[in-house]
Amino acid sequence: MTHKIVLLDNTAPAQADRLRALLPDGFELSHGTTRGEEHLKEIIRDADFAISAQVAVTEDILRAGKRLRLLHKWGVGVDNFDVEAARSLGIKVARTTGSNALPVAEFTLGLMVATLRFQALGHERLRQGNWMAFNELPGPTLCISGSTVGIVGFGAIGQTVARVLKGFGCRILYNKRTPLSANEEQQLGVEFATMPDLLASSDIVSLHCPLTPETTNLINIKSLAAMKPSAVLINIARGGVVNEPDLAEALRTNVIRGAAMDVYSIEPLPKDSELLNLDNIVLTPHLAAATADTFEPTIRRMFDNIERIAKGQPLPPKDEVV
């Protein structure tokens, strides 16, 4: 018997071949070739297992998967899944917890440097034939070293960001629902802060929290106004955590110094987004988790989870979404 896996994301043939090379025996893989819910309903119809990285998986799509036993996130955040619908249909949901922590943390550091030093703006202007003098930049350039960094969301990614920043001599504040123990804080060199204190004290505010009803529009005009005018915001969490019109207004009027975004409320980012017209923001197209280094371990872990379900075995507790 052959088990059918469908990767719902629109996938290049070469990438699909890399995935197929890692398939366990007895499995075959198909994938999305265009965008749109009708296409997703069509390709999930006879699948036993589905994988999604960035594609939104709605109840209607899940209902189309009559044979579906498991919906697996390629990554960590399952806010693009209708988890309640999956539960009601008897479909298990899994993810690869912690698999992208180091790639995302390193990418976060890169965005911090790029934002503080106007690297993206300099690159863009130079490609346009304009050699910008230092005094033509929109503001002063700053170092990470010695700054206060506020990390919002302190799971595997947030904690890895803290570890990466250790060598920069930063004061690191963090905010999460349940604070760490004093011993854990000491080992990581971090301090718990309430959101008001974190916003008011940080030179860099870095978002790594899940998208939930509580965190939707967490960063809005009020919270942006609570930040230092010299501060920058980094969002590698989810687009919905930041109210994008409020952020654009804050950047236009210099409420804060700058920002970097890798995730957006609508993806792909619409071509008419007002964020695209600002000089004091760095924009990347949801790239933070993608590295060749972690590709094979993550895929093998996903396929192992899928194989477990095919054999009637339980998922590892850390990967099962309950």
TORMAR-604687 format. One line per 4 residues: number of its first residue (from 1); their letters; for each residue x, y, z of C-alpha. Coordinates in pm, 1 decimal, padded with zeros to 6 digits. Each point is the difference from the previous one (the first is absolute). Example, Ala and Ser with C-alpha at 12.3 -4.5 7.8 and 13.67 -1.06 7.14 Angstrom:
% residues 2
1	as	01230.0/-00450.0/00780.0 | 00137.0/00344.0/-00066.0
% end
This chain:
% residues 322
1	mthk	00000.0/00000.0/00000.0 | 00128.7/00346.0/-00092.3 | -00072.9/00293.3/00231.0 | -00055.9/00336.2/-00166.2
5	ivll	00151.8/00322.1/00135.8 | -00088.3/00338.7/-00146.5 | 00204.7/00314.6/00058.3 | -00257.3/00276.1/-00034.1
9	dnta	00246.1/00281.8/-00069.0 | 00072.3/00095.0/-00359.1 | 00329.0/-00184.0/-00048.7 | 00267.0/00000.1/-00269.4
13	paqa	00067.1/-00342.5/-00157.8 | 00363.8/00001.4/00117.0 | -00108.3/00057.3/00359.9 | -00257.8/-00277.8/-00027.7
17	drlr	00272.3/-00235.8/-00122.9 | 00212.8/00083.1/00306.3 | -00296.4/-00094.7/00218.9 | -00068.6/-00323.6/-00189.3
21	allp	00361.5/-00107.7/00048.0 | -00068.7/-00011.7/00375.6 | -00335.2/-00181.1/-00013.1 | -00033.9/-00321.5/00202.5
25	dgfe	-00086.2/-00316.4/-00190.3 | -00367.1/-00030.4/-00088.0 | -00067.3/00374.4/-00034.0 | -00048.0/00230.4/-00297.4
29	lshg	-00004.2/00379.5/-00008.9 | -00195.1/00250.7/-00208.0 | -00007.0/00377.1/00043.7 | -00174.1/00325.2/-00077.1
33	ttrg	00060.5/00152.9/-00340.9 | -00204.1/00318.9/00033.3 | -00171.4/00210.1/00265.9 | -00366.2/-00003.1/00092.1
37	eehl	-00238.2/-00197.8/00219.8 | -00159.9/-00197.0/-00284.3 | 00339.5/-00135.6/-00102.0 | 00071.4/-00097.5/00361.9
41	keii	-00331.8/-00183.3/00028.3 | 00082.1/-00190.7/-00316.3 | 00348.4/-00113.7/00101.5 | -00094.5/-00091.2/00358.9
45	rdad	-00298.6/-00212.7/-00106.0 | 00174.9/-00337.8/-00008.7 | 00290.3/00079.0/00235.6 | 00062.6/-00195.3/00318.8
49	fais	00231.7/00268.7/00137.8 | 00038.6/00373.2/-00071.3 | 00289.8/00236.3/00063.7 | -00019.1/00379.7/-00003.7
53	aqva	00265.6/00262.2/00060.9 | -00171.9/00331.0/-00073.1 | -00328.8/-00101.7/-00164.0 | -00315.9/00068.5/00203.3
57	vted	-00188.4/-00325.4/00061.2 | -00367.9/00074.5/00059.8 | -00285.7/-00222.7/00111.8 | -00125.4/-00023.3/-00359.9
61	ilra	00339.0/-00125.4/-00116.3 | 00016.1/-00253.9/00282.4 | -00350.8/-00126.4/-00079.3 | 00113.1/-00062.5/-00358.0
65	gkrl	00269.0/-00236.9/00132.7 | -00224.0/-00300.2/00051.7 | 00291.7/-00233.4/00076.7 | 00210.7/00248.5/00194.8
69	rllh	00151.9/-00132.6/00324.2 | 00263.1/00262.1/00083.0 | 00062.4/00367.2/-00081.6 | 00365.8/00085.3/00057.7
73	kwgv	00151.7/00346.1/00026.7 | 00333.7/00045.9/-00173.9 | 00123.3/00220.8/00282.0 | -00145.3/00100.2/00335.0
77	gvdn	-00291.9/00245.8/-00003.0 | -00338.6/-00156.9/-00080.6 | -00196.0/00326.0/-00016.4 | -00057.3/-00065.5/-00371.2
81	fdve	-00187.2/-00322.4/00087.7 | -00360.2/-00034.0/00114.2 | 00106.5/-00224.9/00286.5 | -00350.7/-00022.2/00148.6
85	aars	-00140.7/-00121.8/-00331.6 | 00277.1/-00259.0/-00025.1 | -00084.3/-00129.0/00348.5 | -00370.8/-00022.7/-00080.1
89	lgik	00080.3/-00199.0/-00314.5 | 00233.7/-00238.4/00183.5 | 00310.6/00130.8/-00178.2 | 00314.1/00020.7/00212.1
93	vart	00218.6/00312.4/-00021.9 | 00376.9/00001.3/00045.7 | 00295.1/00238.1/-00033.1 | 00379.6/-00007.2/00028.1
97	tgsn	00043.9/00186.9/00327.2 | 00338.1/00172.8/00030.3 | 00122.0/-00112.4/-00342.8 | 00044.6/00352.8/-00133.2
101	alpv	00115.8/00173.5/00319.3 | 00362.1/00058.9/-00104.5 | -00071.1/00109.0/-00361.2 | -00267.5/00243.2/00118.4
105	aeft	00220.8/00133.2/00280.2 | 00289.7/00064.5/-00238.7 | -00235.4/00166.4/-00248.6 | -00131.1/00218.1/00283.7
109	lglm	00352.1/00115.2/00075.7 | 00052.4/00080.5/-00368.0 | -00315.9/00211.3/-00008.2 | 00106.3/00183.5/00314.1
113	vatl	00330.8/00099.4/-00160.1 | -00163.3/00085.7/-00333.8 | -00259.2/00220.9/00169.3 | 00239.9/00180.6/00231.0
117	rfqa	00248.2/00065.9/-00284.8 | -00238.9/00070.5/-00294.7 | 00162.6/-00281.4/-00199.0 | -00304.3/-00075.6/-00214.6
121	lghe	-00050.1/00365.2/-00092.3 | 00367.2/00039.1/-00089.6 | -00014.3/-00312.9/-00215.3 | -00314.8/00113.2/-00179.3
125	rlrq	00132.1/00350.4/-00071.0 | 00335.0/-00131.9/-00122.7 | -00176.6/-00233.1/-00245.3 | -00182.9/00308.0/-00125.0
129	gnwm	00335.3/00171.6/-00063.1 | -00018.2/00226.9/00305.7 | 00305.1/-00005.7/00228.9 | -00147.3/00122.3/00329.6
133	afne	00227.6/00206.7/00219.2 | -00003.1/-00085.1/00369.7 | -00180.7/00324.9/00079.9 | -00276.9/-00083.2/-00250.2
137	lpgp	-00130.0/-00293.7/00204.3 | -00342.1/00044.9/00165.0 | 00156.8/-00006.4/00347.1 | 00308.8/-00092.1/00202.8
141	tlci	00137.0/-00352.2/-00028.2 | 00024.7/-00198.0/00323.0 | 00162.1/-00315.8/00138.3 | -00173.1/-00295.3/00162.6
145	sgst	00280.2/-00024.6/00255.7 | -00095.1/00143.6/00336.3 | -00364.2/00053.5/-00092.4 | -00308.9/-00119.0/00186.3
149	vgiv	-00188.3/-00265.0/-00198.0 | -00357.9/-00092.0/00088.2 | -00110.0/-00344.8/-00116.4 | -00376.9/-00055.3/-00014.3
153	gfga	-00074.4/-00372.0/00007.1 | 00265.2/-00215.7/00160.8 | -00035.7/-00352.2/-00133.4 | 00271.3/-00184.9/-00190.4
157	igqt	00053.4/00285.2/-00248.2 | -00005.0/00283.4/00252.2 | 00243.6/-00183.2/00226.4 | 00232.4/-00071.1/-00292.7
161	varv	-00003.9/00369.9/-00092.1 | 00107.2/00074.4/00357.1 | 00287.3/-00249.7/-00028.9 | 00113.0/00144.5/-00334.4
165	lkgf	00003.3/00349.4/00151.7 | 00211.2/-00100.8/00301.4 | 00325.5/00105.2/-00163.6 | -00126.2/00354.1/-00064.2
169	gcri	-00016.6/00107.1/00363.4 | -00370.3/00081.1/-00024.5 | -00244.0/00030.9/00282.4 | -00269.7/-00247.9/-00099.8
173	lynk	-00358.9/00034.3/00119.1 | -00264.1/-00258.4/-00079.6 | -00375.3/-00030.8/00028.4 | -00201.0/-00319.8/00002.1
177	rtpl	-00319.4/-00123.2/00161.0 | 00181.4/-00204.5/00266.2 | 00338.7/00140.7/00108.3 | 00302.0/-00227.7/00026.7
181	sane	00146.6/-00103.8/00330.6 | 00271.9/00217.9/00150.4 | 00256.5/-00271.3/-00079.6 | -00108.4/-00015.4/-00366.8
185	eqql	00016.6/00378.4/-00028.5 | 00349.8/00000.8/00146.7 | 00120.1/-00268.8/-00241.6 | -00133.9/00194.4/-00299.7
189	gvef	00099.4/00340.2/00134.8 | -00349.1/00146.1/-00039.5 | -00251.3/00197.0/00207.2 | -00377.5/-00031.4/-00004.4
193	atmp	-00185.4/00323.6/-00079.8 | -00364.5/00092.1/-00034.1 | -00097.1/00114.4/-00348.7 | -00019.0/00369.9/00102.1
197	dlla	00347.1/-00017.6/00158.0 | 00145.2/-00194.4/-00292.0 | -00132.4/00248.0/-00256.5 | 00116.8/00302.8/00197.4
201	ssdi	00349.8/-00134.9/00071.3 | 00104.9/-00178.1/-00321.7 | 00216.1/00135.5/-00280.5 | -00104.5/-00301.9/-00207.7
205	vslh	-00337.1/-00175.1/00038.0 | 00006.2/-00345.7/-00160.4 | -00325.4/-00194.8/-00043.2 | -00000.1/-00381.0/00026.0
209	cplt	-00343.7/-00074.9/00146.3 | -00269.8/-00218.3/-00158.1 | -00301.5/00161.2/-00164.5 | -00294.6/-00043.8/00236.4
213	pett	-00308.0/00208.5/00080.3 | 00207.2/00158.1/00279.9 | 00294.1/00094.1/-00223.9 | -00195.8/00114.3/-00308.2
217	nlin	00084.8/00370.7/-00051.7 | 00217.7/-00012.4/00311.7 | 00217.1/00263.1/-00165.7 | -00226.1/00290.6/-00089.1
221	iksl	00018.6/00377.9/00006.8 | -00024.8/00004.1/00380.1 | 00279.5/-00251.8/00057.4 | 00217.6/00162.3/-00268.0
225	aamk	-00040.3/00335.2/00175.7 | 00114.6/-00168.6/00322.4 | 00334.5/-00090.3/-00159.7 | 00305.5/00224.3/-00006.1
229	psav	00008.2/00229.6/-00306.9 | 00347.7/-00140.2/-00065.2 | -00116.5/-00363.9/00017.2 | -00053.1/-00250.9/-00281.3
233	lini	-00254.4/-00280.3/-00032.3 | 00079.7/-00344.3/-00145.0 | -00288.4/-00232.1/-00092.9 | 00082.2/-00362.4/-00078.1
237	argg	-00303.7/-00132.2/00188.0 | -00317.6/00029.0/-00209.3 | -00134.1/00291.5/-00200.9 | -00317.8/00032.5/00204.0
241	vvne	00196.1/00079.6/00317.0 | 00071.2/00344.9/-00149.1 | -00267.2/00242.3/-00120.3 | 00168.6/00087.5/-00329.5
245	pdla	-00183.6/00329.9/-00071.6 | 00092.1/00116.3/00351.3 | 00363.2/-00101.8/-00056.0 | 00013.9/00183.3/-00334.4
249	ealr	-00135.9/00314.5/00164.5 | 00247.8/-00029.2/00288.4 | 00290.4/-00034.2/-00243.4 | -00117.8/00288.8/-00218.1
253	tnvi	-00028.6/00232.8/00298.8 | 00314.0/-00125.5/00178.5 | -00187.6/-00132.0/00303.2 | 00268.3/-00270.8/-00011.9
257	rgaa	00327.8/00000.6/-00189.7 | -00044.8/-00304.0/-00219.3 | -00132.6/-00353.1/-00045.3 | 00061.2/-00330.4/-00174.5
261	mdvy	-00268.8/-00246.5/-00109.1 | 00028.9/-00355.9/-00129.4 | -00369.7/-00084.9/00047.8 | -00320.2/00178.4/-00098.9
265	siep	-00374.0/-00007.2/00060.2 | -00048.3/-00088.2/-00368.1 | 00260.9/-00212.1/-00176.4 | 00131.0/00053.2/-00259.8
269	lpkd	00019.6/00366.3/00104.0 | -00233.5/00197.7/-00230.1 | 00179.7/00220.7/-00251.5 | -00193.9/00303.2/00124.0
273	sell	00106.5/-00045.4/00364.3 | 00098.5/00333.3/00151.5 | 00295.1/-00173.5/00168.4 | 00169.6/-00019.5/-00340.3
277	nldn	00022.9/00379.0/-00025.2 | 00199.9/00060.0/00317.7 | 00377.3/00050.2/00029.5 | 00027.8/-00094.7/00368.0
281	ivlt	-00117.2/-00360.7/-00029.7 | 00162.1/-00325.9/-00114.3 | -00236.0/-00247.1/-00169.1 | 00068.5/-00366.5/-00077.6
285	phla	-00245.5/-00258.6/-00142.3 | -00042.0/-00247.9/00291.4 | 00350.7/-00142.0/-00035.6 | 00115.2/-00033.4/00360.7
289	aata	-00049.2/-00373.9/00049.0 | 00135.2/-00112.6/-00337.7 | 00354.9/-00137.8/00009.2 | 00157.5/-00291.4/-00183.8
293	dtfe	00166.2/-00103.7/00327.6 | -00330.0/-00085.0/00166.8 | -00188.6/-00127.3/-00306.4 | 00079.2/-00371.3/00025.0
297	ptir	-00033.4/-00036.6/00381.6 | -00336.5/00178.9/-00005.8 | -00135.1/-00203.6/-00292.9 | 00112.5/-00328.0/00154.5
301	rmfd	-00172.0/00098.6/00323.4 | -00325.9/00081.0/-00183.1 | 00011.6/-00323.1/-00198.0 | 00074.0/-00195.5/00318.5
305	nier	-00312.6/00149.3/00160.0 | -00204.0/-00087.4/-00308.2 | 00137.0/-00355.5/00002.3 | -00092.4/-00033.8/00367.5
309	iakg	-00363.9/00084.0/-00075.3 | 00000.1/-00239.0/-00297.3 | 00113.5/-00277.4/00237.3 | -00255.0/00092.1/00266.8
313	qplp	00267.7/00131.4/00236.8 | -00028.6/00316.8/00213.9 | 00168.4/00326.3/-00092.2 | 00282.4/00132.3/00220.1
317	pkde	-00167.4/00224.7/00261.6 | 00215.6/00300.1/-00096.0 | -00124.4/-00015.5/-00361.8 | -00369.4/-00074.7/00050.5
321	vv	-00234.0/00299.5/00010.3 | -00267.2/-00076.4/00258.0
% end
